[in-house]
Amino acid sequence: MRVLLGLFLLLALASSSNASYCLCRDGIVEKQLQTTLDYACGAGADCTPILQNGACYQPNTVKSHCDWAANSYFQRAGQIPGSCNFSNTATLSANPPSTVVTGCIYPSSTSGTGFPTTTPATGSPGINVSPGAPAFGPTGVTDQGNGTTSLFISYALTTTLWFLALVFLWGQ
């Protein structure tokens, strides 16, 4: 019985993933994506990799650059609920974008991140950052419909299963 319970718990842990990416939604007009890109880069995202000749510059599309900027902002914000919304132009994903080129590594965790203490440069080549970012950005306490709740439930379920298994094993 202990072996079966141990295998069940191992399977539960193997099936859950902590990777979480913030990506711009498909079907959003370029102007809105550009606003998200501008806001994220101006508010602390590391947008250096999407500058011309950067590791993540290709594909050179507003959507691809928006994906990078939104994800960078989200990771640097510590993946807090609501930091991947951008007026409903972005959503959470368990996978990085399918358009990522070799050499471009999308961060999926908050380790080693954090908002810089200096203001990022604006108007860099390849990124159109408007001076004085608009009153726009991550909003809300939760990001409904993007998997945040299911990620929390998965984590809570896994933790509960571990606790119950330990209680069961110690009780034997």
MONORFEN-V542359 format. One record per backbone hydrogen bond with DSSP energy under -0.5 kcal/mol. CO is the residue of the C=O (numbers start at 1). NH is the residue of the N-H. If there is no record, write none. Layout:
CO;NH  CO;NH
This chain:
1;5  2;6  3;7  4;8  5;9  6;10  7;11  8;12  9;13  10;14  11;15  12;16  13;16  21;23  21;93  23;91  25;28  29;32  29;33  30;34  31;35  32;36  33;37  34;38  35;39  36;40  37;41  38;42  39;43  40;45  41;44  45;47  47;50  48;51  49;56  51;54  54;57  58;101  59;61  61;65  62;66  63;67  64;68  65;69  66;70  67;71  68;72  69;73  70;74  71;75  72;76  73;77  74;79  75;78  77;80  80;83  85;89  85;90  86;89  89;25  91;23  93;21  97;100  101;104  103;105  104;106  105;107  108;20  110;113  124;127  125;52  127;129  128;130  134;136  137;87  142;144  143;146  143;148  147;151  148;152  149;153  150;154  151;155  152;156  153;157  154;158  155;159  156;160  157;161  158;162  159;163  160;164  161;165  162;166  163;167  164;168  165;169  166;170  167;171  168;172  169;172
